[in-house]
Amino acid sequence: MPQLSIIVPTYCEAENLKNLIPRISQVLKDSDIVAEIIVVDDNSPDETIAVCQTLAESFPIQLITRKQERGLSTAVIAGIDAAAGEFLLVMDADLSHPPEAIPDLYAALQNQGVDFVIGSRYVNGGSTEENWGWFRKLNSRIATWLARPFTNAKDPMAGFFAISRHHFLKVREILNPVGYKIGLELLVKCRCRNVVEVPIHFADRTLGTSKLSFKEQLSYLRHLKRLAEFKYQNYAYFVQFAIIGLTGVFVNLAALSILLHWLIRPVAIAVAIWISMSTNFLLNRNITFSYARHAPILKQYLTYCGSCLTGAVFNWLTAETLCRSFAYFEQNTLLAAFIGILTGMAFNFILCRYLVFAKQNTVRDEG
């Protein structure tokens, strides 16, 4: 029975595997670690299958070929599902992660109380290839900065990490990563508190091509949205709701400035309000409450209009009550109106969250 399972997701990495697997095997032998190597391939059109079959004659390697699904994160999950080890280690196949660091990550994970171990570029002793371009460095730093609300780890974007099976199984059923950052997904959903970062030298690939693309960067933003909703729940939904509400102000004013050229003022104001309310509905349906975007749209829209009317009523009641009840607010009507806006927004949000876009148990979050 292996102590450690090493999961290597691949797509068109046949040439790199020829170098990687022997290096991993030698490190395991030198460190007296009993481990299995699981290669999860997304049906690469290169020679990955043939290379793995050849390598399996000499090394403890298992190949899983996925023909119906794609993506690094889900490939990692598939590999872990098939793993037999109590400790799980994930690394890339492109030789950017040094196999020689495996014993250090494994040893750190075995320490009592450690939840997660990262092969880190950004702690003391860690480094990246000197010829790494400024754009890649900037991209990495921005992505790391965007992950700050979720973890204090210095390199949370790393694809070289280790976790115990115990921690993984606790969250297996709620994992829904999108894109490449399965490590960040596990860090957040496992609620890892004691994270150890082992310094590594991150090398640039010499064979094959990078899988990073603009599409993957957009996927990362979608992933952050999901993680924010998981960790901060209604706070995250409300921030999105408020931002979209703010955009509605600009839509309203832009529409009004155009409509005044063709319509009388009362009609133009009414139509501008309707346009901004409708755009807010569409944005909230597809962004803030994206889990509900497959529900019947007409019913949602009519209910949304009702919630907006309710929010407007509470807005008016709050401002009017403050002005009538307190001399201070009677002299500061704008402040009373502002509090009324916040009150109306809060009621509108509650109605949207739990009525208009109510989450059904049978609908999986696809935000």
Buried (B, 14 or more C-beta within 10 A) or exposed (E): EBBBBBBBBBBBBBBBBBBBBBBBBEBBEEBEBEBBBBBBBBEBEBBBBEBBEBBBEEBBBBBBBBEEEEBBBBBBBBBBEBBBBBBBBBBBBBBBBBBBBBBBBBBBBBEEEBBBBBBBBBBEEBEBBEEBEEEBEEBBEEBBEBBEEBBEBBBBBBBBBBBBBEBBEEBEEEBBBBBBBBBBBBBBBBEBEEBBBBBBBBBBBEBBEEBBEEEBBEBBEBBBBBBBBBBBEEEBBBEBBBEBBEEBEEBBEEBBEBBBEEBEEEEBBEBBBEBBBBBBBBBBBEBBBBBBBEBEEEEBBEBBBEBBEBBBEBBBEBBBBBBEEEEEBEEBEEBBBEBBBEBBBBBBBBBBBEBBBBEEEEEEBEB
